[in-house]
Amino acid sequence: MIKADIGSIGGHVRTCDVTTDVVCKLVAEAKESGLIIDYRVWNAGDDTEIFTTHTRGIDNEEIHKLAFDALKAGADNARERGLYGAGQDLLKDAFSGNVRGMGPGVAEMEFEERPADPVVVFTADKTAPGAFNYPICRIFADPFNTAGLVIDPKLHNGFIFDIYDIKGNQMVTLKTPEEYYDMLALIGSTENYVIKRVFSKNKQLGQAAAISTEKLYAVAGKYIGKDDPAAVVRAQSGFPATGEVLEGFALGHLVTGWMRGSHNGPLMPVPLRYSQCTRFDGPPRITGLAFSMKKGKLTEPIDVFDDPAWDITREQCMRVADYLRRHGPFEPHRLPPDAMEYTTLPNVLKKLKSRFKPL
């Protein structure tokens, strides 16, 4: 999965179908040439998502160049048509072997395919990579969420987590359940520590999940928009069941982002048709598409949040959103000062700097 915000209609609302078609055309040509096995291209809010299967491994230059060229062509189309934020996430014009550090979000994994391999792809809008800490932890480490951790021998031994310290530029690998509390001590700080990868302890099964963890401000040196992360999660037969995977999003937990990347808000699970963010540029959204795969060929997707079973979660999210909005510019709706350092607020406060006097 490689994704980026390349331009949208009416502000940061929704990508244009015409622009998405431009991206899709180039990816389709790559399938015809044999570079990739299969693909899907869609939009989640104002982000364009490119999901491909291939046999070239992670960080492959040709695959990354395909995604970069397709997103750049889409951004050019968006710019020509006057869409807002055209090319916003493409921070560099020249491809240099890999899109990491160039703006787009990346979530990749390599594994030996099972006889049946269900995969769920989650795409978020108006939030940051740490938004996945809570649900991924619930899915792979919490028996109150995932019954298989207790009653399925294939899951009972737990999982292995790669956690990135995105401010310290380092990582740590922790195992659950034996290091569960240590892991919670880190990933509860979602702006500092993010889950990047999850692996089964059964080496034959391999990787279970991958999450995009790119931070746009760290690349650009200033705030230019939220990171809008994506995650790819394998399900069933040694991994949590699809229902257990989805259950991780049932709370509508609070995440950072929302308006101008400066507010806390609930992460609302929605079908793709509701992925456009409108209320105060939000609230933050999460969409999910479930695929089955055979020899890299993808089935048609199931829009997993397009179900009235999620109506109560959505209603709760909107009640929380309404409550937080009444706080206006006050915390905890607005983010704390250390998080606001990467927004446009510091430029506003500069004019007051000289007027402060020592106590």
VOTOR-924144 format. One record per residue (C-alpha): residue number from 1; residue in one letter; x, y, z. Coordinates in steps of 0.001 Angstrom, whole numbers, plus 500000, padded with zeros to 6 digits. Each point is the difference from the previous one (the first is absolute). Layout:
BEGIN
@seq = NUM, type = a, c1 = X, c2 = Y, c3 = Z
...
***
This chain:
BEGIN
@seq = 1, type = m, c1 = 500000, c2 = 500000, c3 = 500000
@seq = 2, type = i, c1 = 501392, c2 = 503394, c3 = 498944
@seq = 3, type = k, c1 = 497788, c2 = 503065, c3 = 500433
@seq = 4, type = a, c1 = 500070, c2 = 503784, c3 = 499902
@seq = 5, type = d, c1 = 497854, c2 = 503120, c3 = 500065
@seq = 6, type = i, c1 = 500307, c2 = 501276, c3 = 496423
@seq = 7, type = g, c1 = 497061, c2 = 502417, c3 = 499836
@seq = 8, type = s, c1 = 496302, c2 = 500123, c3 = 500813
@seq = 9, type = i, c1 = 496723, c2 = 501756, c3 = 499261
@seq = 10, type = g, c1 = 498741, c2 = 502898, c3 = 502103
@seq = 11, type = g, c1 = 502915, c2 = 500074, c3 = 502448
@seq = 12, type = h, c1 = 501220, c2 = 496933, c3 = 501935
@seq = 13, type = v, c1 = 496814, c2 = 498051, c3 = 499318
@seq = 14, type = r, c1 = 500161, c2 = 497323, c3 = 497279
@seq = 15, type = t, c1 = 502230, c2 = 498996, c3 = 497115
@seq = 16, type = c, c1 = 498539, c2 = 500476, c3 = 496530
@seq = 17, type = d, c1 = 499037, c2 = 496877, c3 = 498004
@seq = 18, type = v, c1 = 501699, c2 = 501400, c3 = 496891
@seq = 19, type = t, c1 = 503288, c2 = 500382, c3 = 501888
@seq = 20, type = t, c1 = 499664, c2 = 496485, c3 = 501445
@seq = 21, type = d, c1 = 499470, c2 = 498665, c3 = 496463
@seq = 22, type = v, c1 = 503301, c2 = 501569, c3 = 498893
@seq = 23, type = v, c1 = 501810, c2 = 498151, c3 = 502788
@seq = 24, type = c, c1 = 498119, c2 = 496776, c3 = 499239
@seq = 25, type = k, c1 = 500964, c2 = 500095, c3 = 496308
@seq = 26, type = l, c1 = 503737, c2 = 499939, c3 = 500723
@seq = 27, type = v, c1 = 499657, c2 = 497225, c3 = 502578
@seq = 28, type = a, c1 = 497893, c2 = 497973, c3 = 497543
@seq = 29, type = e, c1 = 502758, c2 = 500314, c3 = 497405
@seq = 30, type = a, c1 = 502467, c2 = 498608, c3 = 502554
@seq = 31, type = k, c1 = 497774, c2 = 496937, c3 = 500409
@seq = 32, type = e, c1 = 499873, c2 = 499504, c3 = 496243
@seq = 33, type = s, c1 = 503799, c2 = 500193, c3 = 499790
@seq = 34, type = g, c1 = 500414, c2 = 497391, c3 = 502751
@seq = 35, type = l, c1 = 501596, c2 = 502328, c3 = 502539
@seq = 36, type = i, c1 = 497192, c2 = 499285, c3 = 502472
@seq = 37, type = i, c1 = 497557, c2 = 497101, c3 = 500322
@seq = 38, type = d, c1 = 496907, c2 = 501917, c3 = 501051
@seq = 39, type = y, c1 = 498883, c2 = 503345, c3 = 501424
@seq = 40, type = r, c1 = 497190, c2 = 502168, c3 = 501304
@seq = 41, type = v, c1 = 499941, c2 = 503810, c3 = 500024
@seq = 42, type = w, c1 = 497478, c2 = 501956, c3 = 502060
@seq = 43, type = n, c1 = 499623, c2 = 503139, c3 = 502075
@seq = 44, type = a, c1 = 499411, c2 = 500378, c3 = 503713
@seq = 45, type = g, c1 = 498981, c2 = 503589, c3 = 500575
@seq = 46, type = d, c1 = 502610, c2 = 502208, c3 = 498372
@seq = 47, type = d, c1 = 502606, c2 = 497207, c3 = 499719
@seq = 48, type = t, c1 = 500717, c2 = 497794, c3 = 497002
@seq = 49, type = e, c1 = 500800, c2 = 496378, c3 = 500882
@seq = 50, type = i, c1 = 502020, c2 = 497612, c3 = 497797
@seq = 51, type = f, c1 = 499889, c2 = 496350, c3 = 501085
@seq = 52, type = t, c1 = 502079, c2 = 497531, c3 = 497962
@seq = 53, type = t, c1 = 501149, c2 = 496382, c3 = 500144
@seq = 54, type = h, c1 = 503287, c2 = 498874, c3 = 498457
@seq = 55, type = t, c1 = 502990, c2 = 497711, c3 = 500515
@seq = 56, type = r, c1 = 502776, c2 = 502583, c3 = 500177
@seq = 57, type = g, c1 = 500246, c2 = 500387, c3 = 503772
@seq = 58, type = i, c1 = 499729, c2 = 503078, c3 = 502193
@seq = 59, type = d, c1 = 501740, c2 = 503296, c3 = 499182
@seq = 60, type = n, c1 = 500280, c2 = 498992, c3 = 496334
@seq = 61, type = e, c1 = 501104, c2 = 502938, c3 = 497858
@seq = 62, type = e, c1 = 497759, c2 = 499156, c3 = 497034
@seq = 63, type = i, c1 = 496890, c2 = 499650, c3 = 502167
@seq = 64, type = h, c1 = 500713, c2 = 503223, c3 = 501861
@seq = 65, type = k, c1 = 500670, c2 = 501833, c3 = 496731
@seq = 66, type = l, c1 = 496709, c2 = 498735, c3 = 498592
@seq = 67, type = a, c1 = 498142, c2 = 501396, c3 = 503010
@seq = 68, type = f, c1 = 501918, c2 = 503297, c3 = 499901
@seq = 69, type = d, c1 = 499409, c2 = 500490, c3 = 496262
@seq = 70, type = a, c1 = 496306, c2 = 499145, c3 = 500327
@seq = 71, type = l, c1 = 499477, c2 = 502344, c3 = 502958
@seq = 72, type = k, c1 = 501972, c2 = 502759, c3 = 498254
@seq = 73, type = a, c1 = 497863, c2 = 499634, c3 = 496858
@seq = 74, type = g, c1 = 496906, c2 = 500233, c3 = 502186
@seq = 75, type = a, c1 = 501384, c2 = 503080, c3 = 501744
@seq = 76, type = d, c1 = 500698, c2 = 501642, c3 = 496634
@seq = 77, type = n, c1 = 496412, c2 = 499317, c3 = 498967
@seq = 78, type = a, c1 = 498740, c2 = 501411, c3 = 503303
@seq = 79, type = r, c1 = 502118, c2 = 503118, c3 = 499525
@seq = 80, type = e, c1 = 498693, c2 = 500541, c3 = 496463
@seq = 81, type = r, c1 = 496424, c2 = 499749, c3 = 501261
@seq = 82, type = g, c1 = 500517, c2 = 502315, c3 = 502965
@seq = 83, type = l, c1 = 499514, c2 = 497418, c3 = 502742
@seq = 84, type = y, c1 = 501043, c2 = 501000, c3 = 503494
@seq = 85, type = g, c1 = 503364, c2 = 498847, c3 = 501377
@seq = 86, type = a, c1 = 501087, c2 = 498553, c3 = 496641
@seq = 87, type = g, c1 = 503165, c2 = 497946, c3 = 500526
@seq = 88, type = q, c1 = 499998, c2 = 500861, c3 = 503711
@seq = 89, type = d, c1 = 501647, c2 = 496747, c3 = 501109
@seq = 90, type = l, c1 = 502528, c2 = 499816, c3 = 497153
@seq = 91, type = l, c1 = 502753, c2 = 501974, c3 = 501667
@seq = 92, type = k, c1 = 502686, c2 = 499310, c3 = 497417
@seq = 93, type = d, c1 = 499765, c2 = 500150, c3 = 496215
@seq = 94, type = a, c1 = 502735, c2 = 497528, c3 = 499068
@seq = 95, type = f, c1 = 499696, c2 = 496304, c3 = 500892
@seq = 96, type = s, c1 = 503139, c2 = 498669, c3 = 501696
@seq = 97, type = g, c1 = 499450, c2 = 496257, c3 = 500299
@seq = 98, type = n, c1 = 497393, c2 = 499909, c3 = 502756
@seq = 99, type = v, c1 = 496961, c2 = 502071, c3 = 501018
@seq = 100, type = r, c1 = 500897, c2 = 499791, c3 = 503700
@seq = 101, type = g, c1 = 500867, c2 = 503496, c3 = 501148
@seq = 102, type = m, c1 = 498294, c2 = 501543, c3 = 496958
@seq = 103, type = g, c1 = 496571, c2 = 500496, c3 = 501572
@seq = 104, type = p, c1 = 497808, c2 = 497003, c3 = 499064
@seq = 105, type = g, c1 = 499056, c2 = 497480, c3 = 502686
@seq = 106, type = v, c1 = 501242, c2 = 496425, c3 = 499549
@seq = 107, type = a, c1 = 498791, c2 = 496721, c3 = 501552
@seq = 108, type = e, c1 = 501638, c2 = 496922, c3 = 498462
@seq = 109, type = m, c1 = 500492, c2 = 496374, c3 = 500945
@seq = 110, type = e, c1 = 501372, c2 = 496839, c3 = 498426
@seq = 111, type = f, c1 = 498698, c2 = 496507, c3 = 500807
@seq = 112, type = e, c1 = 499366, c2 = 496530, c3 = 498658
@seq = 113, type = e, c1 = 496381, c2 = 499857, c3 = 498926
@seq = 114, type = r, c1 = 497654, c2 = 497599, c3 = 501829
@seq = 115, type = p, c1 = 497397, c2 = 497888, c3 = 498137
@seq = 116, type = a, c1 = 497510, c2 = 502753, c3 = 500914
@seq = 117, type = d, c1 = 501427, c2 = 503387, c3 = 501032
@seq = 118, type = p, c1 = 497480, c2 = 502606, c3 = 501196
@seq = 119, type = v, c1 = 501450, c2 = 503520, c3 = 500221
@seq = 120, type = v, c1 = 498344, c2 = 503115, c3 = 501413
@seq = 121, type = v, c1 = 501313, c2 = 503398, c3 = 498892
@seq = 122, type = f, c1 = 499216, c2 = 502947, c3 = 502256
@seq = 123, type = t, c1 = 500360, c2 = 503600, c3 = 498822
@seq = 124, type = a, c1 = 499659, c2 = 502986, c3 = 502325
@seq = 125, type = d, c1 = 499416, c2 = 503681, c3 = 499366
@seq = 126, type = k, c1 = 500655, c2 = 503066, c3 = 502190
@seq = 127, type = t, c1 = 502265, c2 = 498243, c3 = 502478
@seq = 128, type = a, c1 = 503558, c2 = 498800, c3 = 500706
@seq = 129, type = p, c1 = 501746, c2 = 496572, c3 = 500003
@seq = 130, type = g, c1 = 499539, c2 = 499623, c3 = 503760
@seq = 131, type = a, c1 = 496271, c2 = 499624, c3 = 499315
@seq = 132, type = f, c1 = 500654, c2 = 496313, c3 = 499272
@seq = 133, type = n, c1 = 501725, c2 = 499293, c3 = 503328
@seq = 134, type = y, c1 = 496765, c2 = 499394, c3 = 501895
@seq = 135, type = p, c1 = 498198, c2 = 497741, c3 = 497479
@seq = 136, type = i, c1 = 503103, c2 = 498009, c3 = 498995
@seq = 137, type = c, c1 = 500798, c2 = 499409, c3 = 503670
@seq = 138, type = r, c1 = 496409, c2 = 498896, c3 = 500660
@seq = 139, type = i, c1 = 499987, c2 = 497698, c3 = 496954
@seq = 140, type = f, c1 = 503274, c2 = 498177, c3 = 500644
@seq = 141, type = a, c1 = 500512, c2 = 500237, c3 = 503772
@seq = 142, type = d, c1 = 496719, c2 = 500472, c3 = 501859
@seq = 143, type = p, c1 = 497969, c2 = 496853, c3 = 500835
@seq = 144, type = f, c1 = 496976, c2 = 502182, c3 = 500819
@seq = 145, type = n, c1 = 499984, c2 = 500962, c3 = 496310
@seq = 146, type = t, c1 = 501371, c2 = 496855, c3 = 498356
@seq = 147, type = a, c1 = 498543, c2 = 496784, c3 = 501405
@seq = 148, type = g, c1 = 502475, c2 = 497944, c3 = 497967
@seq = 149, type = l, c1 = 502835, c2 = 501088, c3 = 502268
@seq = 150, type = v, c1 = 498330, c2 = 497894, c3 = 502690
@seq = 151, type = i, c1 = 498255, c2 = 497145, c3 = 498162
@seq = 152, type = d, c1 = 501938, c2 = 499513, c3 = 496745
@seq = 153, type = p, c1 = 503315, c2 = 498092, c3 = 500372
@seq = 154, type = k, c1 = 501313, c2 = 501725, c3 = 496844
@seq = 155, type = l, c1 = 499745, c2 = 503425, c3 = 501673
@seq = 156, type = h, c1 = 500557, c2 = 499046, c3 = 503624
@seq = 157, type = n, c1 = 503768, c2 = 500659, c3 = 499996
@seq = 158, type = g, c1 = 499505, c2 = 503631, c3 = 498985
@seq = 159, type = f, c1 = 501694, c2 = 502321, c3 = 497525
@seq = 160, type = i, c1 = 503139, c2 = 502078, c3 = 499429
@seq = 161, type = f, c1 = 499815, c2 = 503790, c3 = 499555
@seq = 162, type = d, c1 = 502496, c2 = 502361, c3 = 498354
@seq = 163, type = i, c1 = 499548, c2 = 503423, c3 = 501612
@seq = 164, type = y, c1 = 501534, c2 = 503181, c3 = 498592
@seq = 165, type = d, c1 = 501115, c2 = 502916, c3 = 502147
@seq = 166, type = i, c1 = 499265, c2 = 502560, c3 = 497300
@seq = 167, type = k, c1 = 501561, c2 = 502927, c3 = 501861
@seq = 168, type = g, c1 = 503092, c2 = 498107, c3 = 501162
@seq = 169, type = n, c1 = 500474, c2 = 498308, c3 = 496607
@seq = 170, type = q, c1 = 500357, c2 = 496523, c3 = 501513
@seq = 171, type = m, c1 = 497931, c2 = 496838, c3 = 500422
@seq = 172, type = v, c1 = 499392, c2 = 497157, c3 = 502450
@seq = 173, type = t, c1 = 498528, c2 = 496516, c3 = 499572
@seq = 174, type = l, c1 = 497697, c2 = 498712, c3 = 502769
@seq = 175, type = k, c1 = 498159, c2 = 496715, c3 = 500466
@seq = 176, type = t, c1 = 496519, c2 = 499459, c3 = 501410
@seq = 177, type = p, c1 = 498674, c2 = 498851, c3 = 502361
@seq = 178, type = e, c1 = 503291, c2 = 499911, c3 = 501936
@seq = 179, type = e, c1 = 500923, c2 = 503653, c3 = 499279
@seq = 180, type = y, c1 = 496461, c2 = 501331, c3 = 499666
@seq = 181, type = y, c1 = 500272, c2 = 502542, c3 = 502810
@seq = 182, type = d, c1 = 503343, c2 = 501259, c3 = 498684
@seq = 183, type = m, c1 = 498404, c2 = 500495, c3 = 496593
@seq = 184, type = l, c1 = 497042, c2 = 501911, c3 = 501477
@seq = 185, type = a, c1 = 502438, c2 = 502289, c3 = 501824
@seq = 186, type = l, c1 = 501254, c2 = 501099, c3 = 496571
@seq = 187, type = i, c1 = 497106, c2 = 499919, c3 = 497571
@seq = 188, type = g, c1 = 497634, c2 = 501901, c3 = 502298
@seq = 189, type = s, c1 = 502087, c2 = 503040, c3 = 498954
@seq = 190, type = t, c1 = 498687, c2 = 500025, c3 = 496459
@seq = 191, type = e, c1 = 501916, c2 = 503075, c3 = 498842
@seq = 192, type = n, c1 = 503355, c2 = 498457, c3 = 500963
@seq = 193, type = y, c1 = 499645, c2 = 496255, c3 = 499499
@seq = 194, type = v, c1 = 498174, c2 = 498233, c3 = 497162
@seq = 195, type = i, c1 = 499497, c2 = 496357, c3 = 499122
@seq = 196, type = k, c1 = 501588, c2 = 499344, c3 = 496609
@seq = 197, type = r, c1 = 499792, c2 = 496211, c3 = 499553
@seq = 198, type = v, c1 = 498460, c2 = 496955, c3 = 501677
@seq = 199, type = f, c1 = 501255, c2 = 496419, c3 = 499534
@seq = 200, type = s, c1 = 498674, c2 = 496603, c3 = 500995
@seq = 201, type = k, c1 = 502275, c2 = 498027, c3 = 502320
@seq = 202, type = n, c1 = 499417, c2 = 497166, c3 = 497519
@seq = 203, type = k, c1 = 502723, c2 = 500754, c3 = 497445
@seq = 204, type = q, c1 = 498112, c2 = 498084, c3 = 497309
@seq = 205, type = l, c1 = 497189, c2 = 502553, c3 = 500172
@seq = 206, type = g, c1 = 502322, c2 = 503018, c3 = 500025
@seq = 207, type = q, c1 = 498807, c2 = 503578, c3 = 500055
@seq = 208, type = a, c1 = 496497, c2 = 500809, c3 = 501213
@seq = 209, type = a, c1 = 499716, c2 = 503772, c3 = 499515
@seq = 210, type = a, c1 = 501752, c2 = 503063, c3 = 498589
@seq = 211, type = i, c1 = 499226, c2 = 503640, c3 = 500772
@seq = 212, type = s, c1 = 501167, c2 = 503168, c3 = 498251
@seq = 213, type = t, c1 = 501939, c2 = 502141, c3 = 502485
@seq = 214, type = e, c1 = 501293, c2 = 502869, c3 = 497857
@seq = 215, type = k, c1 = 499769, c2 = 503414, c3 = 501689
@seq = 216, type = l, c1 = 499570, c2 = 502824, c3 = 497485
@seq = 217, type = y, c1 = 501297, c2 = 502750, c3 = 502286
@seq = 218, type = a, c1 = 503211, c2 = 498029, c3 = 500550
@seq = 219, type = v, c1 = 500607, c2 = 499940, c3 = 496240
@seq = 220, type = a, c1 = 498842, c2 = 503525, c3 = 499160
@seq = 221, type = g, c1 = 501340, c2 = 501699, c3 = 503129
@seq = 222, type = k, c1 = 496619, c2 = 501635, c3 = 500597
@seq = 223, type = y, c1 = 496320, c2 = 499138, c3 = 500235
@seq = 224, type = i, c1 = 498422, c2 = 499330, c3 = 496600
@seq = 225, type = g, c1 = 497164, c2 = 497642, c3 = 500946
@seq = 226, type = k, c1 = 499298, c2 = 496841, c3 = 501964
@seq = 227, type = d, c1 = 501609, c2 = 496715, c3 = 499034
@seq = 228, type = d, c1 = 496762, c2 = 498035, c3 = 499447
@seq = 229, type = p, c1 = 501515, c2 = 496540, c3 = 500579
@seq = 230, type = a, c1 = 499072, c2 = 496634, c3 = 498497
@seq = 231, type = a, c1 = 500303, c2 = 496449, c3 = 501321
@seq = 232, type = v, c1 = 499967, c2 = 496557, c3 = 498409
@seq = 233, type = v, c1 = 498864, c2 = 497170, c3 = 502291
@seq = 234, type = r, c1 = 499854, c2 = 496261, c3 = 499266
@seq = 235, type = a, c1 = 497135, c2 = 498030, c3 = 501549
@seq = 236, type = q, c1 = 498893, c2 = 496443, c3 = 500844
@seq = 237, type = s, c1 = 501879, c2 = 496669, c3 = 500234
@seq = 238, type = g, c1 = 502699, c2 = 500915, c3 = 502512
@seq = 239, type = f, c1 = 499108, c2 = 503697, c3 = 500125
@seq = 240, type = p, c1 = 496996, c2 = 501682, c3 = 501653
@seq = 241, type = a, c1 = 496693, c2 = 499371, c3 = 498226
@seq = 242, type = t, c1 = 498710, c2 = 502810, c3 = 497794
@seq = 243, type = g, c1 = 497341, c2 = 500825, c3 = 502606
@seq = 244, type = e, c1 = 502694, c2 = 500248, c3 = 502678
@seq = 245, type = v, c1 = 502043, c2 = 502280, c3 = 497741
@seq = 246, type = l, c1 = 497032, c2 = 502323, c3 = 499487
@seq = 247, type = e, c1 = 499077, c2 = 499936, c3 = 503688
@seq = 248, type = g, c1 = 503159, c2 = 501997, c3 = 500717
@seq = 249, type = f, c1 = 498243, c2 = 503057, c3 = 498516
@seq = 250, type = a, c1 = 496718, c2 = 499650, c3 = 501901
@seq = 251, type = l, c1 = 500778, c2 = 502658, c3 = 502621
@seq = 252, type = g, c1 = 500525, c2 = 502979, c3 = 497712
@seq = 253, type = h, c1 = 503086, c2 = 500860, c3 = 502054
@seq = 254, type = l, c1 = 501467, c2 = 503501, c3 = 500208
@seq = 255, type = v, c1 = 502763, c2 = 500865, c3 = 497539
@seq = 256, type = t, c1 = 502002, c2 = 503106, c3 = 499114
@seq = 257, type = g, c1 = 499337, c2 = 501924, c3 = 496808
@seq = 258, type = w, c1 = 496580, c2 = 501284, c3 = 498936
@seq = 259, type = m, c1 = 499882, c2 = 503723, c3 = 499124
@seq = 260, type = r, c1 = 503433, c2 = 501377, c3 = 498967
@seq = 261, type = g, c1 = 501639, c2 = 496973, c3 = 501609
@seq = 262, type = s, c1 = 499573, c2 = 501734, c3 = 503342
@seq = 263, type = h, c1 = 497157, c2 = 498241, c3 = 501800
@seq = 264, type = n, c1 = 499004, c2 = 496768, c3 = 501687
@seq = 265, type = g, c1 = 496972, c2 = 498181, c3 = 498646
@seq = 266, type = p, c1 = 498378, c2 = 496565, c3 = 499740
@seq = 267, type = l, c1 = 501055, c2 = 497659, c3 = 497198
@seq = 268, type = m, c1 = 496708, c2 = 499159, c3 = 498303
@seq = 269, type = p, c1 = 499730, c2 = 496745, c3 = 497969
@seq = 270, type = v, c1 = 498114, c2 = 500732, c3 = 496759
@seq = 271, type = p, c1 = 499351, c2 = 498430, c3 = 496583
@seq = 272, type = l, c1 = 501891, c2 = 501525, c3 = 497084
@seq = 273, type = r, c1 = 496957, c2 = 502009, c3 = 498920
@seq = 274, type = y, c1 = 500178, c2 = 501873, c3 = 503316
@seq = 275, type = s, c1 = 503757, c2 = 500472, c3 = 500070
@seq = 276, type = q, c1 = 499841, c2 = 503713, c3 = 499167
@seq = 277, type = c, c1 = 500776, c2 = 502091, c3 = 503076
@seq = 278, type = t, c1 = 497633, c2 = 502930, c3 = 500438
@seq = 279, type = r, c1 = 499218, c2 = 500845, c3 = 503660
@seq = 280, type = f, c1 = 502871, c2 = 502285, c3 = 501015
@seq = 281, type = d, c1 = 501970, c2 = 498128, c3 = 497308
@seq = 282, type = g, c1 = 499080, c2 = 496778, c3 = 501733
@seq = 283, type = p, c1 = 499503, c2 = 498282, c3 = 502257
@seq = 284, type = p, c1 = 502959, c2 = 497745, c3 = 499100
@seq = 285, type = r, c1 = 498935, c2 = 496990, c3 = 497926
@seq = 286, type = i, c1 = 501108, c2 = 496397, c3 = 499605
@seq = 287, type = t, c1 = 498927, c2 = 497871, c3 = 497025
@seq = 288, type = g, c1 = 500619, c2 = 496314, c3 = 499421
@seq = 289, type = l, c1 = 499991, c2 = 497730, c3 = 496941
@seq = 290, type = a, c1 = 500300, c2 = 496219, c3 = 500386
@seq = 291, type = f, c1 = 501430, c2 = 497878, c3 = 497188
@seq = 292, type = s, c1 = 500739, c2 = 496357, c3 = 499406
@seq = 293, type = m, c1 = 503113, c2 = 499185, c3 = 498010
@seq = 294, type = k, c1 = 501263, c2 = 497048, c3 = 497957
@seq = 295, type = k, c1 = 503373, c2 = 500065, c3 = 498234
@seq = 296, type = g, c1 = 499964, c2 = 503750, c3 = 500469
@seq = 297, type = k, c1 = 496639, c2 = 500441, c3 = 498254
@seq = 298, type = l, c1 = 497531, c2 = 502054, c3 = 502012
@seq = 299, type = t, c1 = 496261, c2 = 499421, c3 = 500259
@seq = 300, type = e, c1 = 497562, c2 = 502883, c3 = 499955
@seq = 301, type = p, c1 = 500143, c2 = 501809, c3 = 503370
@seq = 302, type = i, c1 = 497456, c2 = 499929, c3 = 502809
@seq = 303, type = d, c1 = 499414, c2 = 503451, c3 = 501527
@seq = 304, type = v, c1 = 500113, c2 = 498706, c3 = 503583
@seq = 305, type = f, c1 = 498643, c2 = 503080, c3 = 501771
@seq = 306, type = d, c1 = 497008, c2 = 500202, c3 = 497638
@seq = 307, type = d, c1 = 497799, c2 = 498281, c3 = 502553
@seq = 308, type = p, c1 = 497349, c2 = 501284, c3 = 502457
@seq = 309, type = a, c1 = 501909, c2 = 498100, c3 = 502711
@seq = 310, type = w, c1 = 502308, c2 = 503052, c3 = 500065
@seq = 311, type = d, c1 = 497221, c2 = 502574, c3 = 500369
@seq = 312, type = i, c1 = 500277, c2 = 500103, c3 = 503805
@seq = 313, type = t, c1 = 503761, c2 = 500586, c3 = 499785
@seq = 314, type = r, c1 = 499430, c2 = 502776, c3 = 497480
@seq = 315, type = e, c1 = 497332, c2 = 501599, c3 = 502189
@seq = 316, type = q, c1 = 502303, c2 = 499839, c3 = 503009
@seq = 317, type = c, c1 = 502794, c2 = 501586, c3 = 497951
@seq = 318, type = m, c1 = 497753, c2 = 502887, c3 = 499027
@seq = 319, type = r, c1 = 498900, c2 = 500561, c3 = 503608
@seq = 320, type = v, c1 = 503656, c2 = 500090, c3 = 501053
@seq = 321, type = a, c1 = 500808, c2 = 502288, c3 = 497072
@seq = 322, type = d, c1 = 497207, c2 = 502367, c3 = 500998
@seq = 323, type = y, c1 = 501157, c2 = 500048, c3 = 503634
@seq = 324, type = l, c1 = 503621, c2 = 500722, c3 = 499025
@seq = 325, type = r, c1 = 499019, c2 = 502728, c3 = 497541
@seq = 326, type = r, c1 = 498389, c2 = 501964, c3 = 502839
@seq = 327, type = h, c1 = 503479, c2 = 500432, c3 = 501481
@seq = 328, type = g, c1 = 500971, c2 = 502145, c3 = 497009
@seq = 329, type = p, c1 = 503688, c2 = 501011, c3 = 500251
@seq = 330, type = f, c1 = 500465, c2 = 498449, c3 = 503446
@seq = 331, type = e, c1 = 501742, c2 = 496753, c3 = 500841
@seq = 332, type = p, c1 = 499265, c2 = 497097, c3 = 499976
@seq = 333, type = h, c1 = 498280, c2 = 500703, c3 = 496657
@seq = 334, type = r, c1 = 503005, c2 = 501960, c3 = 498793
@seq = 335, type = l, c1 = 503240, c2 = 498037, c3 = 500206
@seq = 336, type = p, c1 = 502554, c2 = 500666, c3 = 502770
@seq = 337, type = p, c1 = 502931, c2 = 502387, c3 = 499328
@seq = 338, type = d, c1 = 502578, c2 = 497348, c3 = 499042
@seq = 339, type = a, c1 = 497715, c2 = 498721, c3 = 497236
@seq = 340, type = m, c1 = 499103, c2 = 503527, c3 = 498870
@seq = 341, type = e, c1 = 503681, c2 = 500730, c3 = 499341
@seq = 342, type = y, c1 = 499550, c2 = 498309, c3 = 496627
@seq = 343, type = t, c1 = 496940, c2 = 502004, c3 = 498961
@seq = 344, type = t, c1 = 499620, c2 = 503631, c3 = 498899
@seq = 345, type = l, c1 = 499417, c2 = 501258, c3 = 503575
@seq = 346, type = p, c1 = 503677, c2 = 500885, c3 = 500711
@seq = 347, type = n, c1 = 499885, c2 = 502572, c3 = 497187
@seq = 348, type = v, c1 = 497024, c2 = 501664, c3 = 501696
@seq = 349, type = l, c1 = 501745, c2 = 500125, c3 = 503383
@seq = 350, type = k, c1 = 503201, c2 = 501566, c3 = 498651
@seq = 351, type = k, c1 = 498533, c2 = 503505, c3 = 500223
@seq = 352, type = l, c1 = 499517, c2 = 499588, c3 = 503761
@seq = 353, type = k, c1 = 503513, c2 = 498732, c3 = 500737
@seq = 354, type = s, c1 = 501544, c2 = 503422, c3 = 500595
@seq = 355, type = r, c1 = 497190, c2 = 501057, c3 = 502332
@seq = 356, type = f, c1 = 500633, c2 = 497363, c3 = 502653
@seq = 357, type = k, c1 = 501714, c2 = 501227, c3 = 503216
@seq = 358, type = p, c1 = 501704, c2 = 497947, c3 = 502699
@seq = 359, type = l, c1 = 498008, c2 = 499470, c3 = 503198
***
